Amino acid sequence: MSPDAPVATATAAPAFVAAIGPYLPRTHIAYFSMEIALEPRMHTYAGGLGVLAGDTARAAADLELPMVFVTLMSRQGYLRQSFDAQGNQFESADPWVPEAFVHPLRAKVAVLIECREVWVRPWLYRLHGRLGQPVPVLLLDTDLPENSPEDRAITSELYGGDASYRLRQEIVLGIAGVRVLHALGFEITTYHLNEGHAALLGLELLRRYPLPADTVGAGELGFDAGPVRRSCVFTTHTPVDAGHDRFAYDLYERLLPGYVDSGQVRLLAGPDALNLTRLALNLAGFVNGVAVRHAEVTTRLFPGYDVRAVTNGVYLPDWVHPAFATLFHRCSNCWVHDPETLARFDQLPDGDVWQAHAQARGDLVAFVADRTGVALDTQLPIIGFARRMTAYKRPMLLFTDTLRLRAIHAKAPFQVVMAGKAHPHDEAGKQLVRQLHALSRELAPQIRLVFLPDYDLAAARALVAGCDLWLNTPLPPLEASGTSGMKAAANGVLNLSVLDGWWVEGCIDGVTGWSLGEEHDDGAASRKLYDCLEQVVLPLYHRNRAGWIGMMKQSVSKLASYFNAHRMMRRYAAEAYLQHRGSAIRTATDQPAGRSPPPVRAA
Ligand SMILES: *Cc1c(COP(=O)(O)O)cnc(C)c1O
């Protein structure tokens, strides 16, 4: 069909059949993600997006959903973080050892990039949940002797390099990813795009559906988008405009000459730049945001599309401390499959809940001592704040007025643990890391503030279980969902958060945690935070322990029973995967008044 049609060398060798054969007949949904957190020692993730993809895969395995997962090998990982005495962040590569976890498959495909054949080999990881069958995860690798040194590095660094490097990675993920599935013999009917990074797969699918030659009034596309829309599900993850990948058409034409004509791509991906979010919106029949608020914000950002909400959830068996898992078994011995049964958690005795929490906190104190050498006080409440270090997350909000913070601490003491990596190109984020190091020196010895380096799965597990209070102060409406707060909630760690993302749905103020409202102004938001800590949160902890434990129990019963990955995947299965999908593009008649018309006519 085209000069760069897939060249596959899948063989029927016994090892190959044994590796992939069992998955073929029972798999018809492919989930594409630039990053997936599979195990702590596999550095194929950077942060929340990858952790969510991993939780998605584990729930899919438990529920025996007919899915295969596709991602990049990322041999050099994302980054390891270290600091000098001034808190300057240093980044180094974070390689891992694929051979210890994944098996190369005897199949490879080529994709033409800049008129060179780039060969791509999939490696297989078998992901086991707690129940059911394992699901296959394919990690795409260009580090093959037949490729040029430059092309061998395409699947090496997660979110590394420049725009050209990123687009090459997205060509491998989206275009080669579809070809690998075909070469292996998967018959895929549904493609789930986890964020826009994989959106080029839509173009690859479009090329498989050329319009019949005699079509009348077929529109400008020259392809039949209907079958593609029926097969694509798109989950968008960021309401920050800069978070959407955009590439100059010059670059597209240079890397993919003669692929899909850039005039046609412009109709789908925007006139000025190749916007992968727009491309995915136009080619998916089901589009969703990751929380109710986020779906509303996305609709405002991209008017004319029907954006549903499937609120994120976390894979509880991996996120709850073993002591809490033991308590969960007392609610129900099938809580992994039926997390709704955790609604009964509020019936457990206070003493048992507090004791389980003390164990989790002890483990966090040991973890912090091990990574930093700092000894936390086992008697004082721990406030945790761990997220990507970037301006809109506002990590400095708690420290806006250090005099007031000291006064609050003098009456009701606490300690703070923070963690988070700044992206190497995010100068403002790195500046925040420096400021937090300076603050930690300034506030000592009265207020203990520890910055834990290298926020990763292991650190997250210790933090979300062992803190007492989980603080989140992003600038609304920029938090799409947030999942760390769900992990904390499931461990009885109370959330104190700006009303944004998932917390709009999760917060019952004074019952499941506390709301900091939706203040935009940093001054007003920090005053609200201080008032809340001083008048409500810390007095409850220090003077009414039974009241605090009562809220811990409500947090688990009301939040863990809902914000879990099993509920999320049952919703994707029922609403996005099984349903007949139409077009996410609204037709002129059902468009709310005042919205601009859709950029592409529904086919
Ligand atoms: C859960 C998690 C995240 C995402 O948490 P947010 O609340 O969205 O910031 C990021 N990194 C790691 C390591 C996580 O475990």
The ligand as a Gaussian input file, in Angstrom:
#p B3LYP/6-31G(d) Opt

LIG

0 1
 C        0.900000       8.896000      42.259000
 C        2.201000       9.426000      41.785000
 C        2.250000      10.623000      41.063000
 C        1.031000      11.441000      40.734000
 O        0.512000      12.111000      41.836000
 P       -0.204000      13.534000      41.683000
 O       -1.114000      13.600000      42.833000
 O       -0.930000      13.510000      40.380000
 O        0.869000      14.541000      41.721000
 C        3.488000      11.090000      40.643000
 N        4.622000      10.401000      40.908000
 C        4.607000       9.246000      41.605000
 C        5.891000       8.538000      41.855000
 C        3.395000       8.715000      42.052000
 O        3.392000       7.559000      42.724000

